[in-house]
């Protein structure tokens, strides 16, 4: 299987490196305007080029990882070479209907992943277009699975996915930064505070995922009457922590919807 990744930014390069690790993939072609900015060394399977059309011609599966603003021009350029190929778009805001309009002979999938793809711990949601057989979906889930977990959702949910998990690493980074700053305030060295905050987040997520414990059960297990945890939770509630998180995801969803409408209006 030959995979082409058009647009080797942070996400695109992570996709390429993840695919290259599989024995099922014989070659990964990555494209970028400035090849000197690719992280070196590149695995032997990865070949870099500036020629999007040539990459699509050779590939069995094509992954579009460019900015939405560059999407229309790219779609028009690769359309003649995309017939019969599985094309996975990671471009935010561009709906399946428009992708299929430009790539009328391709088998199109729209997906949203996130930055943990760089370490194989992403969560990627996808929506299938028309004319994909189950064997095509198996290929899609295989390629996206090199990045981490994969789920299929209706396209109507992808803007919300973008807001929750696509933007989510930024929210979590802010939380970790706040915990580190709090650690400094109460006397911990910065490196100690960071290790404690980061591993607490990783360990808590793993505990919830692997045990099936609910977030309420976990909270109650840690919280004792008149103890330290309830004192901290009280301050979080007083500061509307949960409401702020909910509002952030809601605002990001609305922003994603605005971007989609603007793209449609502009094109």
KOLSE-579635 format. One record per residue (C-alpha): y negated, z, x negated. Coordinates in Angstrom, 2 decimals, padded with zeros to 5 digits. Example, Ala and Ser with C-alpha at 12.3 -4.5 7.8 and 13.67 -1.06 7.14 Angstrom:
! KOLSE-579635
<py=004.50 pz=007.80 px=-012.30>
<py=001.06 pz=007.14 px=-013.67>
//
This chain:
! KOLSE-579635
<py=000.00 pz=000.00 px=000.00>
<py=-003.46 pz=-000.95 px=-001.29>
<py=-006.40 pz=001.11 px=-000.07>
<py=-010.04 pz=000.05 px=-000.39>
<py=-012.81 pz=002.64 px=-000.15>
<py=-016.20 pz=001.04 px=000.39>
<py=-018.89 pz=003.46 px=-000.72>
<py=-017.73 pz=005.88 px=-003.38>
<py=-020.16 pz=008.72 px=-002.76>
<py=-018.92 pz=012.31 px=-002.74>
<py=-016.70 pz=011.84 px=000.32>
<py=-015.63 pz=008.30 px=-000.56>
<py=-014.62 pz=009.26 px=-004.07>
<py=-012.68 pz=012.25 px=-002.73>
<py=-010.82 pz=009.91 px=-000.35>
<py=-010.02 pz=007.53 px=-003.22>
<py=-008.76 pz=010.26 px=-005.54>
<py=-006.68 pz=011.79 px=-002.76>
<py=-005.05 pz=008.46 px=-001.89>
<py=-004.34 pz=007.70 px=-005.54>
<py=-002.14 pz=010.81 px=-005.80>
<py=000.43 pz=009.36 px=-003.40>
<py=003.41 pz=007.36 px=-004.59>
<py=003.07 pz=005.26 px=-001.41>
<py=-000.26 pz=003.90 px=-002.65>
<py=000.01 pz=001.29 px=-005.41>
<py=-003.72 pz=000.73 px=-005.90>
<py=-007.05 pz=002.14 px=-004.73>
<py=-010.15 pz=-000.05 px=-004.95>
<py=-013.48 pz=001.75 px=-004.78>
<py=-016.86 pz=000.08 px=-004.44>
<py=-020.28 pz=001.38 px=-005.40>
<py=-023.62 pz=-000.16 px=-006.25>
<py=-023.90 pz=001.84 px=-009.48>
<py=-020.45 pz=002.28 px=-011.02>
<py=-021.81 pz=004.43 px=-013.85>
<py=-022.24 pz=007.33 px=-011.42>
<py=-018.51 pz=007.58 px=-010.66>
<py=-016.93 pz=010.78 px=-011.95>
<py=-014.82 pz=010.07 px=-015.03>
<py=-012.06 pz=009.74 px=-015.94>
<py=-010.73 pz=007.72 px=-013.02>
<py=-006.98 pz=007.83 px=-012.29>
<py=-005.11 pz=004.73 px=-013.47>
<py=-004.54 pz=003.56 px=-009.89>
<py=-008.26 pz=003.46 px=-009.09>
<py=-010.15 pz=000.25 px=-009.82>
<py=-013.92 pz=000.23 px=-009.37>
<py=-016.03 pz=-002.77 px=-008.37>
<py=-019.34 pz=-003.67 px=-006.75>
<py=-017.72 pz=-006.43 px=-004.66>
<py=-017.00 pz=-005.19 px=-001.12>
<py=-015.65 pz=-008.51 px=000.10>
<py=-013.12 pz=-008.81 px=-002.72>
<py=-011.98 pz=-005.24 px=-002.12>
<py=-011.36 pz=-005.89 px=001.57>
<py=-009.46 pz=-009.11 px=000.83>
<py=-006.94 pz=-007.23 px=-001.35>
<py=-006.55 pz=-004.11 px=000.77>
<py=-004.08 pz=-003.16 px=003.49>
<py=-006.25 pz=-000.27 px=004.66>
<py=-010.05 pz=-000.24 px=004.40>
<py=-012.14 pz=002.93 px=004.54>
<py=-015.87 pz=002.63 px=005.22>
<py=-017.77 pz=005.50 px=003.60>
<py=-021.35 pz=004.26 px=003.43>
<py=-024.44 pz=005.56 px=005.18>
<py=-024.88 pz=004.43 px=008.77>
<py=-028.13 pz=002.70 px=007.78>
<py=-026.12 pz=000.35 px=005.55>
<py=-023.42 pz=-000.13 px=008.17>
<py=-024.49 pz=-003.28 px=009.97>
<py=-024.94 pz=-005.36 px=006.84>
<py=-021.60 pz=-004.15 px=005.45>
<py=-019.75 pz=-004.85 px=008.69>
<py=-021.11 pz=-008.39 px=008.84>
<py=-020.14 pz=-009.06 px=005.23>
<py=-016.55 pz=-007.84 px=005.47>
<py=-015.79 pz=-009.15 px=008.99>
<py=-014.30 pz=-012.49 px=007.82>
<py=-011.77 pz=-010.66 px=005.61>
<py=-010.78 pz=-007.80 px=007.91>
<py=-008.42 pz=-009.59 px=010.28>
<py=-005.23 pz=-007.63 px=010.93>
<py=-006.25 pz=-004.80 px=008.61>
<py=-006.59 pz=-001.12 px=009.52>
<py=-010.25 pz=-000.16 px=009.07>
<py=-011.20 pz=003.53 px=009.12>
<py=-014.90 pz=004.21 px=009.51>
<py=-016.28 pz=007.50 px=008.19>
<py=-019.81 pz=006.39 px=009.07>
<py=-021.52 pz=008.88 px=011.36>
<py=-023.14 pz=007.61 px=014.55>
<py=-021.55 pz=004.15 px=014.71>
<py=-019.34 pz=004.01 px=017.83>
<py=-016.00 pz=002.28 px=018.12>
<py=-017.49 pz=-000.31 px=020.48>
<py=-019.92 pz=-001.51 px=017.83>
<py=-017.34 pz=-001.39 px=015.05>
<py=-014.98 pz=-003.50 px=017.15>
<py=-017.78 pz=-005.90 px=018.04>
<py=-018.38 pz=-006.62 px=014.35>
<py=-014.74 pz=-006.39 px=013.24>
<py=-013.18 pz=-008.09 px=016.23>
<py=-009.94 pz=-009.00 px=014.43>
<py=-009.41 pz=-005.63 px=012.71>
<py=-007.63 pz=-002.48 px=013.88>
<py=-010.45 pz=000.03 px=013.94>
<py=-010.48 pz=003.82 px=013.74>
<py=-013.53 pz=006.09 px=013.72>
<py=-013.21 pz=009.38 px=011.83>
<py=-015.22 pz=012.37 px=010.64>
<py=-014.18 pz=014.45 px=007.64>
<py=-016.01 pz=017.09 px=005.60>
<py=-016.84 pz=018.11 px=002.04>
<py=-013.67 pz=020.17 px=001.37>
<py=-011.99 pz=016.75 px=001.09>
<py=-012.97 pz=017.02 px=-002.59>
<py=-010.31 pz=019.74 px=-003.02>
<py=-007.80 pz=018.49 px=-000.44>
<py=-008.81 pz=021.08 px=002.17>
<py=-010.77 pz=018.96 px=004.65>
<py=-010.32 pz=018.83 px=008.38>
<py=-010.59 pz=015.22 px=009.58>
<py=-010.83 pz=014.22 px=013.22>
<py=-010.28 pz=010.61 px=014.27>
<py=-010.37 pz=008.43 px=017.36>
<py=-008.37 pz=005.24 px=017.63>
<py=-009.75 pz=001.92 px=018.77>
<py=-007.90 pz=-000.85 px=020.57>
<py=-004.84 pz=-002.72 px=019.35>
<py=-003.43 pz=-000.05 px=017.04>
<py=000.34 pz=000.32 px=017.06>
<py=001.99 pz=003.65 px=016.31>
<py=002.86 pz=002.42 px=012.82>
<py=-000.86 pz=001.83 px=012.25>
<py=-001.64 pz=005.39 px=013.37>
<py=001.00 pz=006.67 px=010.96>
<py=-000.85 pz=004.90 px=008.15>
<py=-004.17 pz=006.33 px=009.32>
<py=-002.82 pz=009.88 px=009.43>
<py=-001.12 pz=009.41 px=006.07>
<py=-004.32 pz=008.28 px=004.34>
<py=-006.54 pz=010.88 px=006.02>
<py=-003.86 pz=013.49 px=005.37>
<py=-004.50 pz=013.12 px=001.62>
<py=-007.77 pz=014.97 px=002.35>
<py=-006.31 pz=017.91 px=004.28>
<py=-005.59 pz=018.55 px=007.97>
<py=-005.85 pz=015.72 px=010.53>
<py=-006.39 pz=015.85 px=014.30>
<py=-006.90 pz=013.13 px=016.90>
<py=-009.71 pz=013.60 px=019.44>
<py=-011.38 pz=011.46 px=022.13>
<py=-014.35 pz=009.57 px=020.73>
<py=-016.62 pz=011.46 px=023.15>
<py=-016.00 pz=014.59 px=021.03>
<py=-016.84 pz=013.12 px=017.63>
<py=-020.53 pz=014.05 px=017.72>
<py=-019.50 pz=017.66 px=018.37>
<py=-016.94 pz=017.42 px=015.56>
<py=-019.72 pz=016.18 px=013.27>
<py=-021.84 pz=019.19 px=014.20>
<py=-019.07 pz=021.78 px=013.88>
<py=-016.83 pz=020.76 px=010.98>
<py=-018.86 pz=017.96 px=009.39>
<py=-021.92 pz=020.19 px=009.04>
<py=-019.85 pz=023.39 px=008.98>
<py=-019.56 pz=023.72 px=005.17>
<py=-023.36 pz=024.04 px=005.00>
<py=-023.32 pz=026.89 px=007.53>
<py=-020.55 pz=028.64 px=005.62>
<py=-022.39 pz=028.15 px=002.32>
<py=-025.41 pz=029.89 px=003.87>
<py=-023.16 pz=032.75 px=005.05>
<py=-021.67 pz=033.17 px=001.57>
<py=-025.11 pz=033.06 px=000.01>
<py=-026.27 pz=035.77 px=002.44>
<py=-023.26 pz=037.94 px=001.56>
<py=-023.89 pz=037.47 px=-002.16>
<py=-027.55 pz=038.40 px=-001.71>
<py=-026.48 pz=041.46 px=000.30>
<py=-024.09 pz=042.38 px=-002.49>
<py=-026.94 pz=042.24 px=-004.98>
<py=-029.07 pz=044.43 px=-002.71>
<py=-026.41 pz=047.15 px=-002.60>
<py=-025.76 pz=047.05 px=-006.33>
<py=-023.02 pz=044.51 px=-007.04>
<py=-023.25 pz=042.02 px=-009.94>
<py=-023.76 pz=038.42 px=-008.73>
<py=-020.41 pz=037.09 px=-009.99>
<py=-018.54 pz=040.01 px=-008.41>
<py=-020.38 pz=039.56 px=-005.12>
<py=-019.60 pz=035.84 px=-005.09>
<py=-015.89 pz=036.35 px=-005.78>
<py=-015.68 pz=039.00 px=-003.06>
<py=-017.55 pz=036.87 px=-000.50>
<py=-015.75 pz=033.58 px=-001.19>
<py=-012.25 pz=035.05 px=-001.28>
<py=-012.89 pz=037.16 px=001.81>
<py=-013.78 pz=033.97 px=003.69>
<py=-010.77 pz=032.04 px=002.35>
<py=-008.37 pz=034.93 px=002.97>
<py=-009.64 pz=035.61 px=006.48>
<py=-009.27 pz=031.97 px=007.49>
<py=-005.76 pz=031.85 px=006.05>
<py=-004.79 pz=035.07 px=007.83>
<py=-005.97 pz=033.76 px=011.19>
<py=-004.30 pz=030.39 px=010.72>
<py=-000.94 pz=031.60 px=009.42>
<py=-000.38 pz=034.68 px=011.57>
<py=-001.74 pz=033.42 px=014.89>
<py=-003.89 pz=036.54 px=015.13>
<py=-006.92 pz=036.03 px=017.33>
<py=-010.42 pz=036.62 px=016.00>
<py=-010.77 pz=039.53 px=018.44>
<py=-007.56 pz=041.15 px=017.17>
<py=-008.70 pz=040.79 px=013.58>
<py=-012.13 pz=042.22 px=014.34>
<py=-010.59 pz=045.19 px=016.15>
<py=-008.08 pz=045.79 px=013.35>
<py=-010.92 pz=046.16 px=010.83>
<py=-013.27 pz=048.11 px=013.10>
<py=-012.84 pz=051.89 px=013.46>
<py=-014.95 pz=054.27 px=015.56>
<py=-018.16 pz=055.31 px=013.78>
<py=-016.99 pz=053.45 px=010.68>
<py=-018.63 pz=051.08 px=008.22>
<py=-017.59 pz=047.84 px=009.95>
<py=-019.05 pz=048.70 px=013.36>
<py=-022.31 pz=049.65 px=011.66>
<py=-022.45 pz=046.18 px=010.11>
<py=-021.39 pz=044.42 px=013.32>
<py=-024.14 pz=046.23 px=015.22>
<py=-026.76 pz=044.78 px=012.87>
<py=-025.28 pz=041.28 px=013.22>
<py=-025.40 pz=041.54 px=017.00>
<py=-028.94 pz=042.93 px=016.88>
<py=-029.93 pz=039.89 px=014.83>
<py=-028.23 pz=037.50 px=017.30>
<py=-025.86 pz=036.21 px=014.61>
<py=-023.37 pz=034.61 px=016.99>
<py=-026.09 pz=033.12 px=019.16>
<py=-027.71 pz=031.59 px=016.07>
<py=-024.41 pz=029.97 px=015.03>
<py=-023.85 pz=028.61 px=018.54>
<py=-027.40 pz=027.28 px=018.65>
<py=-026.98 pz=025.64 px=015.22>
<py=-023.89 pz=023.71 px=016.32>
<py=-025.53 pz=022.74 px=019.62>
<py=-028.65 pz=021.50 px=017.80>
<py=-026.58 pz=019.54 px=015.29>
<py=-024.60 pz=017.92 px=018.11>
<py=-027.84 pz=016.85 px=019.80>
<py=-029.08 pz=015.47 px=016.47>
<py=-025.87 pz=013.45 px=016.03>
<py=-026.29 pz=012.02 px=019.52>
<py=-029.90 pz=011.07 px=018.74>
<py=-028.83 pz=009.30 px=015.56>
<py=-026.22 pz=007.34 px=017.51>
<py=-028.77 pz=006.30 px=020.14>
<py=-031.28 pz=005.29 px=017.46>
<py=-028.65 pz=003.21 px=015.67>
<py=-027.82 pz=001.39 px=018.89>
<py=-031.52 pz=000.83 px=019.67>
<py=-032.26 pz=-000.47 px=016.16>
<py=-029.30 pz=-002.83 px=016.13>
//
